[in-house]
């Protein structure tokens, strides 16, 4: 686990604050704007911490220095965000959870080079 995430591993994210309107109202689409993702990693920190806490990191996502991955790699370099559908009461359009195009390109390159080839 990266050093800066070890201190966050005890924190529990406030997922309730990320849910849609508690009264079930609809959003005003006239004020909608395009979202720009800000997650600089292949997997958002919140998901990485949750998956590590739950023991949900797969074997190919585990850094394997000397065999598969370079020595300096951590979970941030190997764990890939899982696919998840948004639900009626749970929005996934949080900029910190969405990767920008350059990060998506890095993820695709990683999956092709380190997973598909091996």
Backbone torsions as a table, in degrees:
resi	resn	phi	psi	omega
1	UNK	NA	134.1	177.3
2	UNK	-58.4	145.7	-174.8
3	UNK	-59.2	-39.9	-177.6
4	UNK	-71.4	-17.3	177.3
5	UNK	-89.0	-20.8	-178.7
6	UNK	-60.9	-36.4	178.8
7	UNK	-72.1	-26.8	179.9
8	UNK	-82.5	-14.0	-172.2
9	UNK	-63.4	-20.9	179.0
10	UNK	-85.2	-18.1	-178.5
11	UNK	-78.0	144.8	175.4
12	UNK	-110.5	122.1	-179.0
13	UNK	-63.5	150.1	178.0
14	UNK	-88.6	82.7	-177.3
15	UNK	-68.6	-27.2	-179.8
16	UNK	-61.3	-33.8	-179.7
17	UNK	-69.4	-17.8	-177.5
18	UNK	-95.5	-1.3	-179.8
19	UNK	-76.9	163.6	-179.5
20	UNK	-71.0	-179.2	-177.6
21	UNK	-49.9	119.2	-176.4
22	UNK	-62.4	-23.6	178.2
23	UNK	-82.7	-1.7	178.3
24	UNK	80.2	12.4	-180.0
25	UNK	-71.6	162.0	179.0
26	UNK	-93.1	149.5	179.0
27	UNK	-75.1	150.6	176.9
28	UNK	-81.1	105.1	-176.0
29	UNK	-71.4	-16.1	177.3
30	UNK	-67.2	-23.8	180.0
31	UNK	-101.0	9.1	-178.1
32	UNK	-69.4	145.7	176.0
33	UNK	-129.5	160.1	177.0
34	UNK	-72.1	135.2	-179.4
35	UNK	-88.9	141.7	176.0
36	UNK	-115.7	121.5	179.9
37	UNK	-68.3	146.5	-178.7
38	UNK	-125.1	3.9	-178.0
39	UNK	-74.8	115.9	-177.0
40	UNK	-84.7	-1.4	-174.7
41	UNK	-115.9	166.8	179.2
42	UNK	-68.5	-24.8	179.0
43	UNK	-136.3	128.7	179.5
44	UNK	-59.5	148.7	-177.5
45	UNK	-55.5	-42.9	-178.2
46	UNK	-60.3	-43.7	179.7
47	UNK	-69.1	-40.8	179.2
48	UNK	-60.6	-45.3	178.7
49	UNK	-63.6	-43.8	179.9
50	UNK	-63.2	-46.2	-178.8
51	UNK	-66.2	-36.1	178.2
52	UNK	-68.9	-40.2	179.3
53	UNK	-65.1	-37.1	-178.3
54	UNK	-88.5	-1.5	-178.7
55	UNK	68.1	36.9	-174.2
56	UNK	-108.2	28.7	176.8
57	UNK	-99.8	122.9	-174.6
58	UNK	-74.7	161.2	-177.5
59	UNK	-56.5	-43.9	-179.4
60	UNK	-71.3	-14.3	177.2
61	UNK	-91.0	-7.5	-179.7
62	UNK	-83.5	126.5	178.5
63	UNK	-59.2	129.6	-179.1
64	UNK	-124.1	76.8	-177.6
65	UNK	-58.8	141.5	177.6
66	UNK	87.6	-22.6	-179.8
67	UNK	-114.7	-52.8	-174.7
68	UNK	-116.5	-39.9	-173.8
69	UNK	-118.5	155.9	174.2
70	UNK	-62.2	156.9	-175.7
71	UNK	-57.6	-35.6	-172.6
72	UNK	-83.8	-2.3	-175.7
73	UNK	-74.3	144.6	176.4
74	UNK	-121.8	-175.1	176.7
75	UNK	-57.6	-32.1	179.2
76	UNK	-61.8	-26.3	-179.0
77	UNK	-90.4	-11.7	-173.0
78	UNK	-123.8	-24.7	-177.8
79	UNK	-85.0	131.1	-177.9
80	UNK	-109.5	137.8	179.5
81	UNK	-56.3	136.1	178.2
82	UNK	-79.8	149.7	174.8
83	UNK	-71.2	136.0	178.0
84	UNK	-148.0	133.6	176.9
85	UNK	-86.9	145.3	174.2
86	UNK	-78.3	151.2	179.1
87	UNK	-115.4	172.7	-177.5
88	UNK	-59.8	-33.4	-177.3
89	UNK	-107.2	10.9	-176.5
90	UNK	-140.0	112.6	-179.4
91	UNK	-93.4	143.7	180.0
92	UNK	-113.7	9.9	-178.6
93	UNK	-91.2	50.6	176.8
94	UNK	-93.6	121.0	-175.4
95	UNK	-53.9	-33.3	-179.5
96	UNK	-70.7	-14.0	179.3
97	UNK	-101.3	-8.1	-176.1
98	UNK	-105.5	132.6	-178.1
99	UNK	-91.5	137.1	175.5
100	UNK	-72.1	167.3	-175.5
101	UNK	-55.1	-38.5	-178.7
102	UNK	-66.6	-33.3	177.3
103	UNK	-73.0	-38.9	176.5
104	UNK	-61.5	-37.8	177.2
105	UNK	-64.9	-40.4	177.2
106	UNK	-64.0	-39.8	178.3
107	UNK	-63.0	-46.8	179.9
108	UNK	-62.0	-41.5	178.1
109	UNK	-63.7	-42.0	178.5
110	UNK	-62.2	-48.2	-178.4
111	UNK	-61.8	-40.0	179.5
112	UNK	-69.4	-45.2	-175.1
113	UNK	-77.7	-43.9	-170.7
114	UNK	-98.4	-21.3	-177.4
115	UNK	-108.2	-54.5	-174.3
116	UNK	-66.5	-37.7	-177.2
117	UNK	-72.3	-33.2	-175.8
118	UNK	-91.9	NA	NA
